[in-house]
Amino acid sequence: RPRTATVGGEPAGVGIVGMPTNVIAAASTHDLRGELLGFPVLVRFVPQAYVFDFGDGTTLTSSTGGTSWAALSQAEFTPTYRVSVSVLYGASVLFDDTFWRAVDGQVRGAAASYDIRVVTASTALVDKTCLEHPRGPGC
């Protein structure tokens, strides 16, 4: 089985109703050794796609795992990906340390999840900041 992706997000573990949450997944090429019919084999897994599951029955397949808002030079809460992800890997096998053979199709890695605490936010129009008027609405 291929390795499970790592998953993190922005803002860290929090989502605000009506605002985007950025979930970022990462997976890398890796090899696993084993034996097949008495012969040593090496299986190489190469990430080819990321399947984001939004938790409401919809999914999005992307060629990348996403990236941080800062790396994209975007403001926080710019729409990106959310919730959980599994990686689709292409596989190839090295038989008896002699020749590589590509395996048809893709292998789906185990899904990695990222817990997000979803909260609501309220705003109020005030004529002074909470520092200027600590007993004002919302302070």
Buried (B, 14 or more C-beta within 10 A) or exposed (E): EBBBBBBBBBBEEEBEEEEBBBBBBBBEEEEEEEEEEEEEBBBBBBBBBBBBBEEEEEBEEEEEBBBBBEEEEBEEBEEBBBBBBBBBBBBBBBBEEEEEEEBEEBBBBEBBBBEBEEEEEEEEEEEEEEEEEEEEEEE
